Amino acid sequence: MSRHPAPEELLLDYAAGALSPAPALAVALHVALDPAARRAVDRLNAVGGALIEDEAEASLDDAALDQAMARLDQVAVEPRAVPAVLQPGFEWAPPPLLPHLRPGMGWRRILGKFDEIRLDVPGDAYRVSLLRLEPGHGLPEHKHPGYEYTVCLQGGYTDATGRYTVGDFAVGPGDQRHEPIADAGDPCIALIVVERPIVLTGPWGRWLNPLVHRGII
């Protein structure tokens, strides 16, 4: 079970198909890696199906809702499929990520501190990236003027909001500054979905933020 699960309202939007493609990808990866999130989404889908079925027979009332909720414990969760190996170094990729990985993709070093692979998610204005941090290294201190969705895919990292490992999900943290640092062990790999460019808050921020906003870094 994830120590940092996705918010219930986000899982509900995902189950209902109400998320745009980039946030939906982040939630799909969380669901693929966290059995508790998978059970929650399966149950939400079961409730939705039960309500549609009951609505066809009669108007929805408290009794119908109770009946739909009673069906949740009968939902079976299928075991997670083993991801295919595309190329050396990408064995960690969960199945929902595979359609977004192309043969020959490589990591690009950013600011001499971390590596990035920019992903193209059609139909969405979010910036979607895979980030890789070596143990003990981290991202520059920054804050987010818009929504940020992060799911840890390998290793782990720690920031002011806690410690995150494989399958953990983070939203925000908004105006709060943070500086994620990779934990010891395997390199930390995470999918990052940002609504707007981050704002660097360190001493070099005023010089580098124009490059960030132009998508150069």
Backbone as CSV, one residue per row, in Angstrom:
resi,resn,N_x,N_y,N_z,CA_x,CA_y,CA_z,C_x,C_y,C_z
1,MET,0.850,-1.206,0.000,0.000,0.000,0.000,0.875,1.242,0.000
2,SER,0.539,2.191,-0.822,1.306,3.420,-0.942,1.180,4.264,0.327
3,ARG,2.304,4.834,0.751,2.266,5.777,1.874,1.751,7.138,1.431
4,HIS,1.826,7.391,0.127,1.351,8.653,-0.437,0.417,8.334,-1.607
5,PRO,-0.841,8.003,-1.328,-1.778,7.664,-2.408,-2.288,8.907,-3.124
6,ALA,-2.776,8.712,-4.326,-3.429,9.800,-5.049,-4.714,10.177,-4.334
7,PRO,-5.108,11.445,-4.346,-6.363,11.855,-3.709,-7.558,11.108,-4.282
8,GLU,-8.546,10.837,-3.443,-9.715,10.080,-3.876,-10.443,10.765,-5.033
9,GLU,-10.506,12.106,-4.996,-11.219,12.805,-6.066,-10.499,12.656,-7.404
10,LEU,-9.158,12.514,-7.357,-8.407,12.310,-8.592,-8.650,10.899,-9.129
11,LEU,-8.700,9.912,-8.238,-9.019,8.545,-8.656,-10.426,8.469,-9.235
12,LEU,-11.350,9.230,-8.650,-12.723,9.246,-9.156,-12.773,9.829,-10.563
13,ASP,-12.064,10.945,-10.770,-12.019,11.547,-12.111,-11.370,10.598,-13.108
14,TYR,-10.329,9.880,-12.673,-9.660,8.922,-13.550,-10.609,7.788,-13.931
15,ALA,-11.304,7.244,-12.941,-12.239,6.146,-13.205,-13.366,6.592,-14.127
16,ALA,-13.762,7.863,-14.014,-14.858,8.385,-14.834,-14.395,8.839,-16.213
17,GLY,-13.072,8.799,-16.445,-12.550,9.259,-17.729,-12.577,10.762,-17.879
18,ALA,-12.534,11.478,-16.747,-12.670,12.929,-16.779,-11.329,13.657,-16.767
19,LEU,-10.209,12.940,-16.666,-8.905,13.589,-16.642,-8.379,13.780,-18.056
20,SER,-7.608,14.856,-18.256,-6.943,15.038,-19.536,-5.790,14.034,-19.631
21,PRO,-5.238,13.811,-20.842,-4.308,12.694,-21.047,-3.089,12.664,-20.126
22,ALA,-2.454,13.814,-19.866,-1.225,13.805,-19.074,-1.481,13.431,-17.614
23,PRO,-2.401,14.106,-16.896,-2.701,13.652,-15.534,-3.214,12.217,-15.500
24,ALA,-3.963,11.808,-16.536,-4.466,10.431,-16.586,-3.312,9.439,-16.660
25,LEU,-2.243,9.788,-17.388,-1.078,8.914,-17.458,-0.433,8.772,-16.086
26,ALA,-0.291,9.883,-15.360,0.300,9.825,-14.024,-0.522,8.929,-13.108
27,VAL,-1.835,9.077,-13.134,-2.690,8.254,-12.276,-2.641,6.793,-12.726
28,ALA,-2.593,6.552,-14.029,-2.519,5.180,-14.535,-1.264,4.474,-14.034
29,LEU,-0.145,5.180,-13.975,1.095,4.596,-13.467,0.985,4.301,-11.976
30,HIS,0.377,5.209,-11.239,0.149,4.988,-9.802,-0.730,3.758,-9.587
31,VAL,-1.778,3.643,-10.376,-2.698,2.508,-10.260,-1.990,1.207,-10.624
32,ALA,-1.102,1.253,-11.621,-0.378,0.054,-12.034,0.590,-0.433,-10.966
33,LEU,1.110,0.494,-10.154,2.142,0.146,-9.180,1.611,-0.050,-7.768
34,ASP,0.427,0.444,-7.476,-0.099,0.395,-6.111,-1.385,-0.424,-6.068
35,PRO,-1.363,-1.622,-5.479,-2.565,-2.469,-5.443,-3.765,-1.793,-4.788
36,ALA,-3.547,-0.974,-3.759,-4.670,-0.304,-3.100,-5.355,0.671,-4.050
37,ALA,-4.562,1.386,-4.860,-5.145,2.309,-5.830,-5.913,1.538,-6.896
38,ARG,-5.393,0.381,-7.291,-6.084,-0.444,-8.279,-7.432,-0.913,-7.736
39,ARG,-7.446,-1.349,-6.484,-8.705,-1.788,-5.892,-9.704,-0.638,-5.817
40,ALA,-9.199,0.558,-5.466,-10.095,1.716,-5.368,-10.710,2.045,-6.717
41,VAL,-9.897,2.033,-7.783,-10.421,2.340,-9.112,-11.387,1.260,-9.576
42,ASP,-11.065,-0.012,-9.325,-11.975,-1.094,-9.706,-13.309,-0.956,-8.984
43,ARG,-13.263,-0.557,-7.735,-14.499,-0.393,-6.976,-15.313,0.791,-7.492
44,LEU,-14.620,1.870,-7.836,-15.327,3.021,-8.398,-15.982,2.652,-9.727
45,ASN,-15.270,1.880,-10.528,-15.859,1.420,-11.793,-17.060,0.527,-11.542
46,ALA,-16.968,-0.322,-10.507,-18.086,-1.201,-10.190,-19.297,-0.406,-9.737
47,VAL,-19.060,0.631,-8.924,-20.166,1.483,-8.475,-20.817,2.167,-9.667
48,GLY,-19.970,2.707,-10.572,-20.523,3.380,-11.737,-21.363,2.442,-12.579
49,GLY,-20.855,1.230,-12.805,-21.616,0.271,-13.583,-22.897,-0.144,-12.899
50,ALA,-22.832,-0.317,-11.588,-24.026,-0.728,-10.847,-25.086,0.369,-10.856
51,LEU,-24.635,1.623,-10.733,-25.593,2.731,-10.716,-26.276,2.875,-12.072
52,ILE,-25.497,2.700,-13.145,-26.099,2.782,-14.481,-27.130,1.671,-14.666
53,GLU,-26.786,0.490,-14.186,-27.700,-0.645,-14.310,-28.975,-0.411,-13.510
54,ASP,-28.826,0.080,-12.278,-29.996,0.327,-11.434,-30.842,1.468,-11.978
55,GLU,-30.162,2.491,-12.568,-30.881,3.650,-13.076,-31.780,3.268,-14.248
56,ALA,-31.357,2.243,-14.981,-32.174,1.801,-16.108,-33.476,1.157,-15.647
57,GLU,-33.490,0.649,-14.427,-34.670,-0.032,-13.907,-35.554,0.888,-13.060
58,ALA,-34.940,1.793,-12.356,-35.704,2.673,-11.469,-34.867,3.889,-11.130
59,SER,-35.500,4.926,-10.608,-34.768,6.118,-10.207,-33.869,5.784,-9.032
60,LEU,-32.703,6.455,-8.976,-31.722,6.172,-7.937,-32.198,6.706,-6.593
61,ASP,-32.208,5.828,-5.585,-32.537,6.247,-4.226,-31.506,5.659,-3.279
62,ASP,-31.668,5.900,-1.992,-30.692,5.428,-1.015,-30.553,3.911,-1.042
63,ALA,-31.652,3.213,-1.235,-31.595,1.758,-1.253,-30.761,1.261,-2.433
64,ALA,-30.930,1.906,-3.598,-30.158,1.507,-4.769,-28.678,1.770,-4.565
65,LEU,-28.341,2.914,-3.935,-26.947,3.234,-3.680,-26.338,2.227,-2.714
66,ASP,-27.081,1.870,-1.659,-26.586,0.875,-0.707,-26.348,-0.459,-1.386
67,GLN,-27.215,-0.813,-2.292,-27.071,-2.064,-3.013,-25.814,-2.044,-3.881
68,ALA,-25.559,-0.908,-4.539,-24.371,-0.791,-5.381,-23.104,-0.871,-4.547
69,MET,-23.105,-0.203,-3.400,-21.927,-0.218,-2.538,-21.659,-1.613,-1.995
70,ALA,-22.725,-2.391,-1.771,-22.570,-3.741,-1.230,-21.860,-4.660,-2.206
71,ARG,-21.842,-4.288,-3.492,-21.194,-5.126,-4.501,-19.685,-4.934,-4.550
72,LEU,-19.172,-3.933,-3.855,-17.760,-3.591,-3.992,-16.840,-4.722,-3.558
73,ASP,-17.189,-5.419,-2.475,-16.314,-6.458,-1.968,-16.201,-7.638,-2.923
74,GLN,-17.066,-7.713,-3.920,-17.042,-8.827,-4.857,-16.151,-8.539,-6.070
75,VAL,-15.568,-7.333,-6.107,-14.735,-6.960,-7.249,-13.386,-7.659,-7.155
76,ALA,-13.026,-8.379,-8.183,-11.732,-9.057,-8.223,-10.696,-8.165,-8.881
77,VAL,-9.477,-8.202,-8.372,-8.381,-7.408,-8.925,-7.440,-8.344,-9.662
78,GLU,-7.275,-8.115,-10.958,-6.387,-8.954,-11.752,-4.932,-8.635,-11.423
79,PRO,-4.037,-9.631,-11.439,-2.623,-9.362,-11.181,-2.040,-8.447,-12.243
80,ARG,-1.077,-7.601,-11.843,-0.466,-6.652,-12.764,0.402,-7.389,-13.773
81,ALA,0.251,-7.014,-15.035,1.039,-7.634,-16.090,2.497,-7.216,-15.971
82,VAL,3.410,-8.123,-16.332,4.833,-7.807,-16.305,5.176,-6.967,-17.530
83,PRO,5.797,-5.776,-17.330,6.097,-4.923,-18.483,7.114,-5.550,-19.410
84,ALA,6.974,-5.261,-20.693,7.927,-5.760,-21.673,9.214,-4.949,-21.588
85,VAL,10.309,-5.578,-21.954,11.598,-4.903,-21.953,11.818,-4.274,-23.328
86,LEU,11.882,-2.944,-23.379,12.076,-2.258,-24.658,13.542,-2.175,-25.033
87,GLN,14.355,-1.794,-24.058,15.777,-1.645,-24.287,16.442,-1.583,-22.924
88,PRO,17.736,-1.855,-22.844,18.426,-1.814,-21.551,18.231,-0.463,-20.861
89,GLY,17.928,-0.530,-19.578,17.732,0.692,-18.799,16.288,1.083,-18.620
90,PHE,15.358,0.442,-19.351,13.940,0.781,-19.244,13.105,-0.391,-18.726
91,GLU,13.745,-1.349,-18.095,13.018,-2.508,-17.574,12.033,-2.134,-16.476
92,TRP,12.239,-1.002,-15.860,11.385,-0.562,-14.755,10.053,0.006,-15.238
93,ALA,9.896,0.244,-16.533,8.727,0.974,-17.042,7.441,0.166,-16.871
94,PRO,6.439,0.697,-16.174,5.148,0.006,-16.041,4.396,0.017,-17.374
95,PRO,3.466,-0.913,-17.570,2.764,-1.033,-18.852,2.145,0.263,-19.386
96,PRO,1.491,1.117,-18.559,0.883,2.322,-19.142,1.889,3.286,-19.767
97,LEU,3.167,3.151,-19.395,4.179,4.055,-19.932,4.709,3.587,-21.285
98,LEU,4.596,2.294,-21.571,5.230,1.725,-22.761,4.828,2.404,-24.063
99,PRO,3.554,2.776,-24.267,3.208,3.432,-25.540,3.895,4.777,-25.751
100,HIS,4.437,5.357,-24.669,5.060,6.680,-24.765,6.579,6.597,-24.912
101,LEU,7.129,5.377,-24.877,8.570,5.193,-25.002,8.904,4.704,-26.404
102,ARG,9.846,5.371,-27.041,10.256,5.008,-28.388,11.663,4.422,-28.365
103,PRO,11.926,3.434,-29.181,13.299,2.909,-29.267,14.282,4.028,-29.588
104,GLY,15.402,4.014,-28.902,16.410,5.046,-29.131,16.287,6.246,-28.228
105,MET,15.240,6.296,-27.409,15.117,7.409,-26.470,16.296,7.399,-25.500
106,GLY,16.798,8.585,-25.174,17.908,8.678,-24.247,17.731,9.813,-23.261
107,TRP,18.439,9.735,-22.161,18.369,10.757,-21.126,19.190,11.978,-21.527
108,ARG,18.694,13.152,-21.163,19.392,14.415,-21.442,19.750,15.055,-20.106
109,ARG,21.025,15.388,-19.922,21.474,15.984,-18.667,21.031,17.450,-18.595
110,ILE,20.430,17.829,-17.448,19.911,19.179,-17.238,20.669,19.830,-16.093
111,LEU,21.240,20.985,-16.344,21.931,21.787,-15.319,23.029,21.003,-14.614
112,GLY,23.497,19.922,-15.236,24.552,19.131,-14.628,24.122,18.393,-13.382
113,LYS,22.783,18.319,-13.109,22.306,17.766,-11.846,21.416,16.541,-12.016
114,PHE,20.614,16.490,-13.076,19.676,15.390,-13.242,19.441,15.146,-14.726
115,ASP,18.784,14.027,-15.026,18.527,13.640,-16.403,17.035,13.692,-16.688
116,GLU,16.699,14.003,-17.950,15.295,14.128,-18.334,15.052,13.454,-19.676
117,ILE,13.867,12.857,-19.813,13.319,12.465,-21.099,11.970,13.149,-21.221
118,ARG,11.836,14.043,-22.164,10.571,14.740,-22.381,9.634,13.832,-23.184
119,LEU,8.428,13.643,-22.690,7.447,12.793,-23.360,6.422,13.637,-24.091
120,ASP,5.992,13.139,-25.223,4.960,13.804,-26.008,3.634,13.104,-25.721
121,VAL,2.719,13.819,-25.065,1.393,13.283,-24.775,0.401,14.086,-25.604
122,PRO,-0.056,13.543,-26.730,-0.939,14.297,-27.628,-2.223,14.739,-26.940
123,GLY,-2.691,15.904,-27.326,-3.964,16.396,-26.818,-3.900,17.023,-25.450
124,ASP,-2.694,17.379,-24.991,-2.584,17.977,-23.662,-1.513,19.052,-23.654
125,ALA,-1.743,20.101,-22.863,-0.790,21.206,-22.787,0.183,21.047,-21.624
126,TYR,0.005,20.021,-20.793,0.926,19.786,-19.684,2.309,19.420,-20.219
127,ARG,3.342,19.751,-19.418,4.694,19.272,-19.714,4.878,17.956,-18.967
128,VAL,5.250,16.925,-19.718,5.373,15.585,-19.145,6.813,15.125,-19.327
129,SER,7.453,14.739,-18.231,8.856,14.327,-18.286,9.105,13.142,-17.381
130,LEU,10.063,12.324,-17.793,10.689,11.367,-16.895,11.949,12.019,-16.361
131,LEU,12.125,12.003,-15.048,13.327,12.571,-14.434,14.087,11.460,-13.718
132,ARG,15.403,11.528,-13.806,16.258,10.551,-13.124,17.272,11.278,-12.261
133,LEU,17.282,10.940,-10.986,18.192,11.556,-10.025,19.108,10.484,-9.451
134,GLU,20.401,10.745,-9.455,21.337,9.825,-8.827,21.233,9.960,-7.306
135,PRO,21.519,8.891,-6.546,21.428,8.953,-5.087,22.186,10.135,-4.509
136,GLY,21.531,10.859,-3.616,22.145,12.017,-2.980,22.041,13.296,-3.779
137,HIS,21.575,13.204,-5.016,21.409,14.386,-5.853,19.926,14.737,-5.951
138,GLY,19.649,15.980,-6.336,18.253,16.394,-6.376,17.977,17.472,-7.393
139,LEU,16.732,17.882,-7.419,16.314,18.995,-8.267,16.615,20.307,-7.563
140,PRO,16.838,21.384,-8.298,17.030,22.689,-7.644,15.776,23.075,-6.863
141,GLU,15.959,23.859,-5.833,14.809,24.320,-5.057,13.862,25.102,-5.970
142,HIS,12.558,24.790,-5.855,11.594,25.432,-6.751,10.203,25.396,-6.142
143,LYS,9.268,26.089,-6.792,7.863,26.029,-6.424,7.046,25.918,-7.705
144,HIS,5.749,25.662,-7.544,4.883,25.398,-8.690,3.729,26.394,-8.734
145,PRO,3.639,27.186,-9.786,2.494,28.096,-9.923,1.229,27.379,-10.369
146,GLY,1.348,26.170,-10.841,0.189,25.376,-11.269,0.274,23.984,-10.687
147,TYR,-0.633,23.130,-11.114,-0.657,21.768,-10.601,0.576,20.991,-11.042
148,GLU,1.040,20.109,-10.160,2.112,19.167,-10.465,1.671,17.793,-9.982
149,TYR,1.856,16.787,-10.827,1.567,15.411,-10.450,2.857,14.614,-10.613
150,THR,3.251,13.908,-9.562,4.485,13.132,-9.583,4.188,11.719,-9.113
151,VAL,4.703,10.729,-9.858,4.609,9.344,-9.406,6.000,8.734,-9.499
152,CYS,6.426,8.112,-8.409,7.761,7.522,-8.330,7.734,6.137,-8.988
153,LEU,8.669,5.905,-9.913,8.700,4.663,-10.687,9.853,3.739,-10.294
154,GLN,10.918,4.300,-9.753,12.065,3.505,-9.306,12.772,4.261,-8.206
155,GLY,13.358,3.536,-7.254,14.087,4.185,-6.178,13.161,4.992,-5.285
156,GLY,13.652,6.134,-4.834,12.842,6.982,-3.964,13.481,8.343,-3.798
157,TYR,12.712,9.279,-3.241,13.233,10.617,-2.983,12.578,11.180,-1.728
158,THR,13.203,12.198,-1.190,12.699,12.848,0.019,12.695,14.352,-0.200
159,ASP,11.605,14.999,0.228,11.569,16.459,0.229,10.852,16.918,1.498
160,ALA,10.468,18.194,1.529,9.863,18.748,2.740,8.525,18.103,3.075
161,THR,7.903,17.433,2.118,6.587,16.837,2.360,6.663,15.373,2.768
162,GLY,7.871,14.762,2.720,7.986,13.374,3.145,8.910,12.572,2.247
163,ARG,8.884,11.249,2.460,9.704,10.329,1.664,8.793,9.549,0.731
164,TYR,9.200,9.447,-0.529,8.390,8.809,-1.555,9.163,7.647,-2.177
165,THR,8.478,6.506,-2.331,9.078,5.336,-2.954,8.183,4.878,-4.104
166,VAL,8.523,3.734,-4.705,7.844,3.265,-5.920,6.329,3.189,-5.707
167,GLY,5.597,3.822,-6.623,4.140,3.843,-6.572,3.558,5.039,-5.862
168,ASP,4.362,5.739,-5.057,3.843,6.907,-4.336,3.493,8.026,-5.300
169,PHE,2.496,8.822,-4.896,1.939,9.877,-5.751,1.970,11.188,-4.985
170,ALA,2.356,12.258,-5.662,2.389,13.584,-5.042,1.639,14.580,-5.913
171,VAL,0.906,15.470,-5.266,0.199,16.553,-5.954,0.667,17.863,-5.356
172,GLY,0.979,18.809,-6.214,1.408,20.109,-5.692,2.929,20.188,-5.687
173,PRO,3.522,20.861,-4.686,2.898,21.421,-3.493,2.518,22.894,-3.613
174,GLY,2.193,23.399,-4.789,1.749,24.789,-4.913,2.861,25.767,-4.643
175,ASP,2.574,26.767,-3.812,3.559,27.812,-3.535,4.640,27.375,-2.559
176,GLN,4.494,26.204,-1.940,5.505,25.725,-1.011,6.776,25.346,-1.774
177,ARG,7.921,25.840,-1.319,9.185,25.500,-1.953,9.600,24.090,-1.544
178,HIS,10.187,23.371,-2.483,10.719,22.056,-2.113,11.915,21.722,-2.988
179,GLU,12.710,20.778,-2.502,13.952,20.394,-3.158,14.097,18.877,-3.041
180,PRO,13.491,18.117,-3.947,13.545,16.646,-3.857,14.975,16.132,-3.986
181,ILE,15.367,15.236,-3.067,16.691,14.626,-3.073,16.524,13.117,-3.174
182,ALA,17.237,12.477,-4.112,17.130,11.034,-4.300,17.711,10.290,-3.105
183,ASP,17.015,9.237,-2.691,17.480,8.408,-1.584,18.636,7.519,-2.026
184,ALA,19.285,6.892,-1.056,20.358,5.943,-1.351,19.782,4.728,-2.066
185,GLY,20.633,4.063,-2.850,20.196,2.877,-3.576,20.135,3.133,-5.068
186,ASP,19.095,2.603,-5.710,18.945,2.802,-7.154,18.667,4.263,-7.472
187,PRO,19.034,4.715,-8.663,18.644,6.069,-9.071,17.131,6.241,-8.981
188,CYS,16.695,7.419,-8.604,15.262,7.707,-8.516,14.767,8.117,-9.898
189,ILE,13.731,7.427,-10.372,13.086,7.780,-11.630,11.627,8.083,-11.340
190,ALA,11.154,9.215,-11.819,9.774,9.622,-11.566,9.180,10.250,-12.819
191,LEU,7.877,10.098,-12.956,7.151,10.832,-13.993,6.643,12.121,-13.370
192,ILE,6.901,13.230,-14.041,6.493,14.541,-13.557,5.568,15.177,-14.597
193,VAL,4.394,15.606,-14.163,3.434,16.288,-15.030,3.178,17.661,-14.431
194,VAL,3.524,18.721,-15.161,3.341,20.070,-14.636,2.419,20.870,-15.549
195,GLU,1.512,21.607,-14.905,0.558,22.429,-15.645,1.226,23.676,-16.209
196,ARG,2.121,24.256,-15.417,2.856,25.454,-15.829,4.318,25.266,-15.468
197,PRO,5.238,25.980,-16.119,6.657,25.830,-15.790,6.933,26.108,-14.318
198,ILE,7.874,25.344,-13.750,8.255,25.570,-12.358,8.951,26.919,-12.232
199,VAL,9.042,27.406,-11.003,9.757,28.653,-10.707,10.915,28.303,-9.791
200,LEU,12.135,28.439,-10.288,13.312,28.186,-9.466,13.444,29.282,-8.420
201,THR,13.712,28.884,-7.181,13.745,29.847,-6.076,15.131,29.997,-5.469
202,GLY,16.122,29.289,-6.011,17.481,29.394,-5.508,18.180,30.641,-6.011
203,PRO,19.483,30.792,-5.682,20.213,32.012,-6.047,20.346,32.237,-7.553
204,TRP,20.260,31.159,-8.350,20.382,31.307,-9.799,19.027,31.386,-10.492
205,GLY,17.958,31.389,-9.706,16.619,31.356,-10.274,16.327,32.496,-11.232
206,ARG,16.732,33.707,-10.871,16.399,34.868,-11.703,17.035,34.777,-13.075
207,TRP,18.164,34.069,-13.174,18.843,33.926,-14.455,18.317,32.734,-15.261
208,LEU,17.888,31.694,-14.559,17.500,30.462,-15.239,16.003,30.371,-15.531
209,ASN,15.182,31.096,-14.765,13.737,30.980,-14.969,13.280,31.347,-16.389
210,PRO,13.872,32.360,-17.042,13.462,32.623,-18.433,13.680,31.421,-19.347
211,LEU,14.758,30.652,-19.107,15.019,29.459,-19.914,14.011,28.358,-19.592
212,VAL,13.635,28.282,-18.311,12.624,27.292,-17.907,11.293,27.593,-18.580
213,HIS,10.892,28.844,-18.574,9.600,29.236,-19.138,9.573,29.057,-20.652
214,ARG,10.723,29.122,-21.293,10.779,28.909,-22.747,10.931,27.439,-23.105
215,GLY,11.000,26.571,-22.068,11.096,25.140,-22.305,12.459,24.671,-22.718
216,ILE,13.480,25.520,-22.565,14.852,25.139,-22.934,15.424,24.191,-21.899
217,ILE,15.097,24.435,-20.619,15.502,23.528,-19.546,14.290,23.198,-18.707
